[in-house]
Amino acid sequence: MIIGACLLKLYLPGVFSLKEKRHVLKPLLNDLRRTFEVAAAEVGQQDTWQAAEIAVVAVSNDAGHVYAVLEKAVHWIEEERPDLDIQDWEVELR
């Protein structure tokens, strides 16, 4: 069994409250779960308005498949959510 975790650091321009941040992140996390069949959650920077850290996790018996799913999720965010700026991302496989 291979578990892959992708940690993304996001910049959220135009967000000026935690309520606005939730309004931006909640649909993003739900779309990631539904589109890629992964687990997704905010894991850091919870008290910062314009920054977020989210984790996206996938499980499979093929490391290549796990990495490909997580990489597609990152590129999907870049294409579908131009209102978000991905500052950094990394994938860890175990």
Biopython code that builds the backbone (N, CA, C, O; Angstrom):
import numpy as np
from Bio.PDB.StructureBuilder import StructureBuilder

atoms = [
    (1, "MET", "N", (0.856, -1.180, 0.000)),
    (1, "MET", "CA", (0.000, 0.000, 0.000)),
    (1, "MET", "C", (0.897, 1.237, 0.000)),
    (1, "MET", "O", (1.839, 1.332, 0.786)),
    (2, "ILE", "N", (0.596, 2.171, -0.881)),
    (2, "ILE", "CA", (1.329, 3.431, -0.989)),
    (2, "ILE", "C", (0.395, 4.562, -0.569)),
    (2, "ILE", "O", (-0.733, 4.669, -1.048)),
    (3, "ILE", "N", (0.889, 5.399, 0.333)),
    (3, "ILE", "CA", (0.150, 6.587, 0.767)),
    (3, "ILE", "C", (0.928, 7.797, 0.297)),
    (3, "ILE", "O", (2.119, 7.927, 0.577)),
    (4, "GLY", "N", (0.254, 8.678, -0.414)),
    (4, "GLY", "CA", (0.886, 9.897, -0.899)),
    (4, "GLY", "C", (0.210, 11.108, -0.295)),
    (4, "GLY", "O", (-1.017, 11.196, -0.255)),
    (5, "ALA", "N", (1.019, 12.040, 0.176)),
    (5, "ALA", "CA", (0.500, 13.279, 0.742)),
    (5, "ALA", "C", (1.132, 14.453, 0.024)),
    (5, "ALA", "O", (2.351, 14.514, -0.135)),
    (6, "CYS", "N", (0.309, 15.371, -0.404)),
    (6, "CYS", "CA", (0.771, 16.589, -1.062)),
    (6, "CYS", "C", (0.423, 17.766, -0.157)),
    (6, "CYS", "O", (-0.743, 17.978, 0.178)),
    (7, "LEU", "N", (1.436, 18.526, 0.234)),
    (7, "LEU", "CA", (1.240, 19.721, 1.030)),
    (7, "LEU", "C", (1.367, 20.935, 0.119)),
    (7, "LEU", "O", (2.392, 21.131, -0.533)),
    (8, "LEU", "N", (0.316, 21.742, 0.084)),
    (8, "LEU", "CA", (0.306, 22.945, -0.750)),
    (8, "LEU", "C", (0.248, 24.174, 0.134)),
    (8, "LEU", "O", (-0.526, 24.236, 1.090)),
    (9, "LYS", "N", (1.082, 25.158, -0.200)),
    (9, "LYS", "CA", (1.040, 26.444, 0.479)),
    (9, "LYS", "C", (0.412, 27.431, -0.485)),
    (9, "LYS", "O", (0.913, 27.644, -1.590)),
    (10, "LEU", "N", (-0.686, 28.029, -0.059)),
    (10, "LEU", "CA", (-1.463, 28.909, -0.921)),
    (10, "LEU", "C", (-1.437, 30.342, -0.424)),
    (10, "LEU", "O", (-1.397, 30.594, 0.780)),
    (11, "TYR", "N", (-1.461, 31.280, -1.362)),
    (11, "TYR", "CA", (-1.681, 32.692, -1.068)),
    (11, "TYR", "C", (-3.076, 33.021, -1.575)),
    (11, "TYR", "O", (-3.428, 32.693, -2.708)),
    (12, "LEU", "N", (-3.866, 33.670, -0.730)),
    (12, "LEU", "CA", (-5.254, 33.983, -1.059)),
    (12, "LEU", "C", (-5.425, 35.504, -1.170)),
    (12, "LEU", "O", (-5.835, 36.150, -0.206)),
    (13, "PRO", "N", (-5.118, 36.072, -2.324)),
    (13, "PRO", "CA", (-5.261, 37.527, -2.463)),
    (13, "PRO", "C", (-6.735, 37.931, -2.379)),
    (13, "PRO", "O", (-7.617, 37.201, -2.833)),
    (14, "GLY", "N", (-6.981, 39.074, -1.808)),
    (14, "GLY", "CA", (-8.350, 39.570, -1.726)),
    (14, "GLY", "C", (-9.151, 39.008, -0.570)),
    (14, "GLY", "O", (-10.339, 39.305, -0.450)),
    (15, "VAL", "N", (-8.540, 38.211, 0.278)),
    (15, "VAL", "CA", (-9.228, 37.664, 1.450)),
    (15, "VAL", "C", (-8.831, 38.506, 2.657)),
    (15, "VAL", "O", (-7.646, 38.674, 2.945)),
    (16, "PHE", "N", (-9.837, 39.036, 3.361)),
    (16, "PHE", "CA", (-9.557, 39.953, 4.457)),
    (16, "PHE", "C", (-10.214, 39.540, 5.768)),
    (16, "PHE", "O", (-10.325, 40.352, 6.686)),
    (17, "SER", "N", (-10.648, 38.292, 5.864)),
    (17, "SER", "CA", (-11.182, 37.787, 7.130)),
    (17, "SER", "C", (-11.146, 36.267, 7.095)),
    (17, "SER", "O", (-11.032, 35.660, 6.030)),
    (18, "LEU", "N", (-11.245, 35.671, 8.257)),
    (18, "LEU", "CA", (-11.281, 34.211, 8.313)),
    (18, "LEU", "C", (-12.558, 33.661, 7.684)),
    (18, "LEU", "O", (-12.563, 32.562, 7.128)),
    (19, "LYS", "N", (-13.638, 34.433, 7.776)),
    (19, "LYS", "CA", (-14.897, 34.013, 7.151)),
    (19, "LYS", "C", (-14.738, 33.944, 5.624)),
    (19, "LYS", "O", (-15.199, 32.993, 4.993)),
    (20, "GLU", "N", (-14.090, 34.946, 5.040)),
    (20, "GLU", "CA", (-13.836, 34.929, 3.595)),
    (20, "GLU", "C", (-12.917, 33.767, 3.225)),
    (20, "GLU", "O", (-13.093, 33.129, 2.186)),
    (21, "LYS", "N", (-11.940, 33.503, 4.085)),
    (21, "LYS", "CA", (-11.022, 32.393, 3.827)),
    (21, "LYS", "C", (-11.780, 31.074, 3.777)),
    (21, "LYS", "O", (-11.567, 30.273, 2.867)),
    (22, "ARG", "N", (-12.661, 30.837, 4.744)),
    (22, "ARG", "CA", (-13.485, 29.619, 4.733)),
    (22, "ARG", "C", (-14.345, 29.548, 3.475)),
    (22, "ARG", "O", (-14.540, 28.476, 2.902)),
    (23, "HIS", "N", (-14.857, 30.702, 3.056)),
    (23, "HIS", "CA", (-15.703, 30.772, 1.862)),
    (23, "HIS", "C", (-14.926, 30.359, 0.608)),
    (23, "HIS", "O", (-15.509, 29.822, -0.334)),
    (24, "VAL", "N", (-13.620, 30.607, 0.594)),
    (24, "VAL", "CA", (-12.768, 30.240, -0.536)),
    (24, "VAL", "C", (-12.325, 28.777, -0.432)),
    (24, "VAL", "O", (-12.368, 28.045, -1.421)),
    (25, "LEU", "N", (-11.901, 28.350, 0.763)),
    (25, "LEU", "CA", (-11.308, 27.021, 0.912)),
    (25, "LEU", "C", (-12.318, 25.880, 0.913)),
    (25, "LEU", "O", (-12.039, 24.811, 0.371)),
    (26, "LYS", "N", (-13.474, 26.089, 1.508)),
    (26, "LYS", "CA", (-14.444, 24.995, 1.623)),
    (26, "LYS", "C", (-14.832, 24.421, 0.255)),
    (26, "LYS", "O", (-14.797, 23.201, 0.088)),
    (27, "PRO", "N", (-15.200, 25.252, -0.729)),
    (27, "PRO", "CA", (-15.513, 24.693, -2.057)),
    (27, "PRO", "C", (-14.306, 24.038, -2.721)),
    (27, "PRO", "O", (-14.454, 23.027, -3.407)),
    (28, "LEU", "N", (-13.105, 24.605, -2.523)),
    (28, "LEU", "CA", (-11.895, 24.028, -3.098)),
    (28, "LEU", "C", (-11.677, 22.618, -2.562)),
    (28, "LEU", "O", (-11.446, 21.687, -3.334)),
    (29, "LEU", "N", (-11.749, 22.457, -1.251)),
    (29, "LEU", "CA", (-11.527, 21.146, -0.642)),
    (29, "LEU", "C", (-12.597, 20.142, -1.085)),
    (29, "LEU", "O", (-12.286, 18.983, -1.360)),
    (30, "ASN", "N", (-13.840, 20.582, -1.152)),
    (30, "ASN", "CA", (-14.918, 19.689, -1.610)),
    (30, "ASN", "C", (-14.731, 19.279, -3.063)),
    (30, "ASN", "O", (-14.951, 18.120, -3.416)),
    (31, "ASP", "N", (-14.325, 20.225, -3.907)),
    (31, "ASP", "CA", (-14.083, 19.908, -5.325)),
    (31, "ASP", "C", (-12.926, 18.925, -5.487)),
    (31, "ASP", "O", (-13.002, 18.009, -6.306)),
    (32, "LEU", "N", (-11.857, 19.109, -4.714)),
    (32, "LEU", "CA", (-10.729, 18.171, -4.775)),
    (32, "LEU", "C", (-11.174, 16.763, -4.379)),
    (32, "LEU", "O", (-10.828, 15.788, -5.046)),
    (33, "ARG", "N", (-11.938, 16.661, -3.299)),
    (33, "ARG", "CA", (-12.421, 15.345, -2.840)),
    (33, "ARG", "C", (-13.264, 14.667, -3.911)),
    (33, "ARG", "O", (-13.090, 13.486, -4.214)),
    (34, "ARG", "N", (-14.177, 15.442, -4.473)),
    (34, "ARG", "CA", (-15.128, 14.886, -5.443)),
    (34, "ARG", "C", (-14.444, 14.560, -6.777)),
    (34, "ARG", "O", (-14.708, 13.508, -7.360)),
    (35, "THR", "N", (-13.584, 15.433, -7.260)),
    (35, "THR", "CA", (-12.974, 15.273, -8.578)),
    (35, "THR", "C", (-11.903, 14.193, -8.605)),
    (35, "THR", "O", (-11.811, 13.429, -9.566)),
    (36, "PHE", "N", (-11.094, 14.128, -7.553)),
    (36, "PHE", "CA", (-9.939, 13.230, -7.569)),
    (36, "PHE", "C", (-10.046, 12.053, -6.599)),
    (36, "PHE", "O", (-9.134, 11.229, -6.529)),
    (37, "GLU", "N", (-11.141, 11.964, -5.854)),
    (37, "GLU", "CA", (-11.347, 10.889, -4.870)),
    (37, "GLU", "C", (-10.161, 10.804, -3.909)),
    (37, "GLU", "O", (-9.554, 9.748, -3.734)),
    (38, "VAL", "N", (-9.851, 11.937, -3.296)),
    (38, "VAL", "CA", (-8.762, 12.057, -2.344)),
    (38, "VAL", "C", (-9.313, 12.628, -1.041)),
    (38, "VAL", "O", (-10.448, 13.101, -0.988)),
    (39, "ALA", "N", (-8.506, 12.579, -0.006)),
    (39, "ALA", "CA", (-8.819, 13.299, 1.224)),
    (39, "ALA", "C", (-8.137, 14.658, 1.126)),
    (39, "ALA", "O", (-7.007, 14.754, 0.648)),
    (40, "ALA", "N", (-8.821, 15.710, 1.576)),
    (40, "ALA", "CA", (-8.263, 17.059, 1.508)),
    (40, "ALA", "C", (-8.705, 17.841, 2.733)),
    (40, "ALA", "O", (-9.866, 17.786, 3.139)),
    (41, "ALA", "N", (-7.758, 18.574, 3.316)),
    (41, "ALA", "CA", (-8.069, 19.360, 4.511)),
    (41, "ALA", "C", (-7.081, 20.502, 4.662)),
    (41, "ALA", "O", (-5.959, 20.444, 4.159)),
    (42, "GLU", "N", (-7.519, 21.550, 5.369)),
    (42, "GLU", "CA", (-6.610, 22.628, 5.742)),
    (42, "GLU", "C", (-5.815, 22.144, 6.946)),
    (42, "GLU", "O", (-6.397, 21.705, 7.938)),
    (43, "VAL", "N", (-4.499, 22.220, 6.868)),
    (43, "VAL", "CA", (-3.654, 21.666, 7.925)),
    (43, "VAL", "C", (-2.727, 22.697, 8.567)),
    (43, "VAL", "O", (-2.026, 22.374, 9.526)),
    (44, "GLY", "N", (-2.711, 23.907, 8.068)),
    (44, "GLY", "CA", (-1.837, 24.924, 8.642)),
    (44, "GLY", "C", (-2.307, 26.311, 8.277)),
    (44, "GLY", "O", (-3.148, 26.492, 7.396)),
    (45, "GLN", "N", (-1.750, 27.292, 8.970)),
    (45, "GLN", "CA", (-2.079, 28.697, 8.731)),
    (45, "GLN", "C", (-3.565, 28.984, 8.953)),
    (45, "GLN", "O", (-4.135, 29.835, 8.270)),
    (46, "GLN", "N", (-4.193, 28.289, 9.895)),
    (46, "GLN", "CA", (-5.630, 28.462, 10.098)),
    (46, "GLN", "C", (-6.012, 29.873, 10.558)),
    (46, "GLN", "O", (-7.124, 30.324, 10.286)),
    (47, "ASP", "N", (-5.125, 30.564, 11.236)),
    (47, "ASP", "CA", (-5.452, 31.889, 11.762)),
    (47, "ASP", "C", (-4.943, 33.034, 10.888)),
    (47, "ASP", "O", (-5.035, 34.198, 11.277)),
    (48, "THR", "N", (-4.414, 32.716, 9.726)),
    (48, "THR", "CA", (-3.896, 33.733, 8.812)),
    (48, "THR", "C", (-4.871, 33.915, 7.665)),
    (48, "THR", "O", (-5.262, 32.945, 7.015)),
    (49, "TRP", "N", (-5.261, 35.146, 7.417)),
    (49, "TRP", "CA", (-6.290, 35.411, 6.410)),
    (49, "TRP", "C", (-5.876, 35.054, 4.999)),
    (49, "TRP", "O", (-6.619, 34.368, 4.298)),
    (50, "GLN", "N", (-4.716, 35.499, 4.569)),
    (50, "GLN", "CA", (-4.353, 35.370, 3.163)),
    (50, "GLN", "C", (-3.382, 34.237, 2.877)),
    (50, "GLN", "O", (-2.772, 34.197, 1.809)),
    (51, "ALA", "N", (-3.233, 33.319, 3.820)),
    (51, "ALA", "CA", (-2.353, 32.170, 3.605)),
    (51, "ALA", "C", (-3.064, 30.916, 4.078)),
    (51, "ALA", "O", (-3.843, 30.946, 5.030)),
    (52, "ALA", "N", (-2.783, 29.813, 3.395)),
    (52, "ALA", "CA", (-3.373, 28.537, 3.781)),
    (52, "ALA", "C", (-2.408, 27.417, 3.434)),
    (52, "ALA", "O", (-1.665, 27.491, 2.455)),
    (53, "GLU", "N", (-2.437, 26.402, 4.240)),
    (53, "GLU", "CA", (-1.733, 25.163, 3.925)),
    (53, "GLU", "C", (-2.792, 24.071, 3.877)),
    (53, "GLU", "O", (-3.535, 23.859, 4.835)),
    (54, "ILE", "N", (-2.843, 23.385, 2.743)),
    (54, "ILE", "CA", (-3.780, 22.279, 2.627)),
    (54, "ILE", "C", (-3.011, 21.006, 2.298)),
    (54, "ILE", "O", (-1.954, 21.038, 1.667)),
    (55, "ALA", "N", (-3.564, 19.898, 2.740)),
    (55, "ALA", "CA", (-2.989, 18.590, 2.434)),
    (55, "ALA", "C", (-3.993, 17.824, 1.594)),
    (55, "ALA", "O", (-5.197, 17.847, 1.851)),
    (56, "VAL", "N", (-3.472, 17.148, 0.592)),
    (56, "VAL", "CA", (-4.276, 16.272, -0.260)),
    (56, "VAL", "C", (-3.618, 14.894, -0.174)),
    (56, "VAL", "O", (-2.414, 14.763, -0.395)),
    (57, "VAL", "N", (-4.402, 13.876, 0.144)),
    (57, "VAL", "CA", (-3.851, 12.541, 0.386)),
    (57, "VAL", "C", (-4.562, 11.517, -0.490)),
    (57, "VAL", "O", (-5.784, 11.538, -0.636)),
    (58, "ALA", "N", (-3.762, 10.613, -1.073)),
    (58, "ALA", "CA", (-4.295, 9.534, -1.909)),
    (58, "ALA", "C", (-3.631, 8.219, -1.509)),
    (58, "ALA", "O", (-2.492, 8.201, -1.041)),
    (59, "VAL", "N", (-4.357, 7.128, -1.698)),
    (59, "VAL", "CA", (-3.862, 5.793, -1.361)),
    (59, "VAL", "C", (-4.065, 4.881, -2.564)),
    (59, "VAL", "O", (-5.107, 4.919, -3.219)),
    (60, "SER", "N", (-3.053, 4.060, -2.844)),
    (60, "SER", "CA", (-3.134, 3.098, -3.941)),
    (60, "SER", "C", (-2.061, 2.042, -3.724)),
    (60, "SER", "O", (-1.253, 2.138, -2.800)),
    (61, "ASN", "N", (-2.063, 1.037, -4.584)),
    (61, "ASN", "CA", (-0.987, 0.049, -4.528)),
    (61, "ASN", "C", (0.112, 0.364, -5.538)),
    (61, "ASN", "O", (1.054, -0.415, -5.685)),
    (62, "ASP", "N", (0.003, 1.502, -6.242)),
    (62, "ASP", "CA", (0.962, 1.904, -7.262)),
    (62, "ASP", "C", (1.453, 3.322, -6.979)),
    (62, "ASP", "O", (0.672, 4.272, -7.019)),
    (63, "ALA", "N", (2.741, 3.461, -6.694)),
    (63, "ALA", "CA", (3.310, 4.766, -6.360)),
    (63, "ALA", "C", (3.161, 5.761, -7.517)),
    (63, "ALA", "O", (2.900, 6.942, -7.291)),
    (64, "GLY", "N", (3.325, 5.287, -8.740)),
    (64, "GLY", "CA", (3.184, 6.162, -9.898)),
    (64, "GLY", "C", (1.790, 6.746, -10.012)),
    (64, "GLY", "O", (1.616, 7.919, -10.344)),
    (65, "HIS", "N", (0.802, 5.915, -9.732)),
    (65, "HIS", "CA", (-0.585, 6.372, -9.787)),
    (65, "HIS", "C", (-0.850, 7.424, -8.719)),
    (65, "HIS", "O", (-1.479, 8.445, -8.994)),
    (66, "VAL", "N", (-0.370, 7.178, -7.497)),
    (66, "VAL", "CA", (-0.578, 8.131, -6.404)),
    (66, "VAL", "C", (0.045, 9.479, -6.754)),
    (66, "VAL", "O", (-0.595, 10.519, -6.600)),
    (67, "TYR", "N", (1.290, 9.464, -7.224)),
    (67, "TYR", "CA", (1.965, 10.714, -7.578)),
    (67, "TYR", "C", (1.219, 11.429, -8.708)),
    (67, "TYR", "O", (1.054, 12.649, -8.669)),
    (68, "ALA", "N", (0.774, 10.682, -9.701)),
    (68, "ALA", "CA", (0.067, 11.293, -10.831)),
    (68, "ALA", "C", (-1.239, 11.954, -10.383)),
    (68, "ALA", "O", (-1.563, 13.050, -10.840)),
    (69, "VAL", "N", (-1.983, 11.307, -9.502)),
    (69, "VAL", "CA", (-3.239, 11.883, -9.010)),
    (69, "VAL", "C", (-2.966, 13.181, -8.259)),
    (69, "VAL", "O", (-3.663, 14.175, -8.465)),
    (70, "LEU", "N", (-1.966, 13.178, -7.397)),
    (70, "LEU", "CA", (-1.661, 14.376, -6.619)),
    (70, "LEU", "C", (-1.143, 15.509, -7.506)),
    (70, "LEU", "O", (-1.489, 16.672, -7.300)),
    (71, "GLU", "N", (-0.321, 15.166, -8.486)),
    (71, "GLU", "CA", (0.179, 16.183, -9.413)),
    (71, "GLU", "C", (-0.966, 16.770, -10.248)),
    (71, "GLU", "O", (-1.003, 17.976, -10.491)),
    (72, "LYS", "N", (-1.890, 15.923, -10.683)),
    (72, "LYS", "CA", (-3.052, 16.416, -11.435)),
    (72, "LYS", "C", (-3.903, 17.343, -10.584)),
    (72, "LYS", "O", (-4.447, 18.325, -11.089)),
    (73, "ALA", "N", (-4.023, 17.039, -9.296)),
    (73, "ALA", "CA", (-4.795, 17.893, -8.396)),
    (73, "ALA", "C", (-4.160, 19.279, -8.296)),
    (73, "ALA", "O", (-4.864, 20.289, -8.306)),
    (74, "VAL", "N", (-2.844, 19.327, -8.200)),
    (74, "VAL", "CA", (-2.139, 20.613, -8.134)),
    (74, "VAL", "C", (-2.359, 21.407, -9.416)),
    (74, "VAL", "O", (-2.680, 22.594, -9.364)),
    (75, "HIS", "N", (-2.190, 20.765, -10.556)),
    (75, "HIS", "CA", (-2.375, 21.462, -11.834)),
    (75, "HIS", "C", (-3.832, 21.871, -12.041)),
    (75, "HIS", "O", (-4.104, 22.898, -12.663)),
    (76, "TRP", "N", (-4.759, 21.083, -11.527)),
    (76, "TRP", "CA", (-6.173, 21.439, -11.604)),
    (76, "TRP", "C", (-6.431, 22.725, -10.833)),
    (76, "TRP", "O", (-7.163, 23.593, -11.307)),
    (77, "ILE", "N", (-5.835, 22.857, -9.647)),
    (77, "ILE", "CA", (-5.999, 24.093, -8.868)),
    (77, "ILE", "C", (-5.458, 25.277, -9.653)),
    (77, "ILE", "O", (-6.092, 26.331, -9.707)),
    (78, "GLU", "N", (-4.281, 25.107, -10.266)),
    (78, "GLU", "CA", (-3.683, 26.191, -11.043)),
    (78, "GLU", "C", (-4.586, 26.627, -12.195)),
    (78, "GLU", "O", (-4.695, 27.819, -12.483)),
    (79, "GLU", "N", (-5.229, 25.668, -12.851)),
    (79, "GLU", "CA", (-6.066, 25.971, -14.011)),
    (79, "GLU", "C", (-7.462, 26.447, -13.634)),
    (79, "GLU", "O", (-7.966, 27.416, -14.202)),
    (80, "GLU", "N", (-8.082, 25.770, -12.683)),
    (80, "GLU", "CA", (-9.484, 26.037, -12.353)),
    (80, "GLU", "C", (-9.679, 27.135, -11.314)),
    (80, "GLU", "O", (-10.765, 27.706, -11.218)),
    (81, "ARG", "N", (-8.656, 27.434, -10.546)),
    (81, "ARG", "CA", (-8.778, 28.433, -9.475)),
    (81, "ARG", "C", (-7.714, 29.512, -9.614)),
    (81, "ARG", "O", (-6.797, 29.586, -8.797)),
    (82, "PRO", "N", (-7.829, 30.355, -10.650)),
    (82, "PRO", "CA", (-6.835, 31.423, -10.833)),
    (82, "PRO", "C", (-6.867, 32.465, -9.716)),
    (82, "PRO", "O", (-5.958, 33.289, -9.615)),
    (83, "ASP", "N", (-7.901, 32.436, -8.879)),
    (83, "ASP", "CA", (-7.978, 33.357, -7.749)),
    (83, "ASP", "C", (-7.036, 32.949, -6.616)),
    (83, "ASP", "O", (-6.842, 33.715, -5.671)),
    (84, "LEU", "N", (-6.445, 31.744, -6.699)),
    (84, "LEU", "CA", (-5.511, 31.247, -5.694)),
    (84, "LEU", "C", (-4.111, 31.194, -6.291)),
    (84, "LEU", "O", (-3.936, 30.923, -7.479)),
    (85, "ASP", "N", (-3.130, 31.454, -5.455)),
    (85, "ASP", "CA", (-1.741, 31.420, -5.908)),
    (85, "ASP", "C", (-1.011, 30.324, -5.130)),
    (85, "ASP", "O", (-0.855, 30.422, -3.913)),
    (86, "ILE", "N", (-0.567, 29.285, -5.832)),
    (86, "ILE", "CA", (0.190, 28.215, -5.182)),
    (86, "ILE", "C", (1.626, 28.708, -5.007)),
    (86, "ILE", "O", (2.348, 28.903, -5.984)),
    (87, "GLN", "N", (2.026, 28.905, -3.763)),
    (87, "GLN", "CA", (3.373, 29.373, -3.450)),
    (87, "GLN", "C", (4.382, 28.230, -3.516)),
    (87, "GLN", "O", (5.509, 28.414, -3.976)),
    (88, "ASP", "N", (3.967, 27.039, -3.050)),
    (88, "ASP", "CA", (4.870, 25.897, -3.004)),
    (88, "ASP", "C", (4.025, 24.637, -2.846)),
    (88, "ASP", "O", (2.917, 24.678, -2.310)),
    (89, "TRP", "N", (4.563, 23.526, -3.320)),
    (89, "TRP", "CA", (3.908, 22.245, -3.096)),
    (89, "TRP", "C", (4.952, 21.144, -3.120)),
    (89, "TRP", "O", (5.968, 21.241, -3.807)),
    (90, "GLU", "N", (4.680, 20.094, -2.354)),
    (90, "GLU", "CA", (5.580, 18.949, -2.316)),
    (90, "GLU", "C", (4.772, 17.682, -2.064)),
    (90, "GLU", "O", (3.742, 17.698, -1.389)),
    (91, "VAL", "N", (5.271, 16.586, -2.627)),
    (91, "VAL", "CA", (4.618, 15.301, -2.478)),
    (91, "VAL", "C", (5.551, 14.368, -1.723)),
    (91, "VAL", "O", (6.749, 14.300, -1.994)),
    (92, "GLU", "N", (4.970, 13.652, -0.771)),
    (92, "GLU", "CA", (5.708, 12.637, -0.026)),
    (92, "GLU", "C", (4.982, 11.307, -0.171)),
    (92, "GLU", "O", (3.774, 11.229, 0.052)),
    (93, "LEU", "N", (5.709, 10.271, -0.541)),
    (93, "LEU", "CA", (5.137, 8.933, -0.696)),
    (93, "LEU", "C", (5.691, 8.030, 0.397)),
    (93, "LEU", "O", (6.873, 8.102, 0.733)),
    (94, "ARG", "N", (4.842, 7.193, 0.941)),
    (94, "ARG", "CA", (5.264, 6.189, 1.956)),
    (94, "ARG", "C", (4.641, 4.857, 1.617)),
    (94, "ARG", "O", (4.857, 3.875, 2.329)),
]
sb = StructureBuilder()
sb.init_structure("model")
sb.init_model(0)
sb.init_chain("A")
sb.init_seg("    ")
for serial, (resi, resn, name, xyz) in enumerate(atoms, 1):
    if name == "N":
        sb.init_residue(resn, " ", resi, " ")
    sb.init_atom(name, np.array(xyz, "f"), 0.0, 1.0, " ", f" {name:<3s}", serial, name[0])
structure = sb.get_structure()
